[in-house]
C-alpha cells in the first residue's frame, strides 16, 4: 500500500478502523473476479495493486460509506416502589 494514498484516504474517512474495513472489503471484491463489483471504479489502474486501487477509489469519491449516528446512552433510574 502506498503511504501517501493511505494518508489522503484517512483524511477523507477520519477513522483508521473504518478505513481498514473499507479497504479490506473492497480488496476482497476486486480479488473475487466475478460480476460488476469486481471491476475497478477508476479508469487508469496501470501498475497499481488492489489495495492501491481501493484507496484511490476512496480518495476520488468513487466509493462511499456512511457512519452510523452516535446514540447517547442514558443510565437507567431506579423506579420508586409503592408501599402497600
Secondary structure, 3 states (H helix, E strand, C coil): CCHHHHHHHHHHHCCHHHHHHHHHHHHHHHHHCCCHHHCCCCCCCCCCCHHHHHHHHHHCCCCCCCCCCCCCCCCCCCCCCCCC
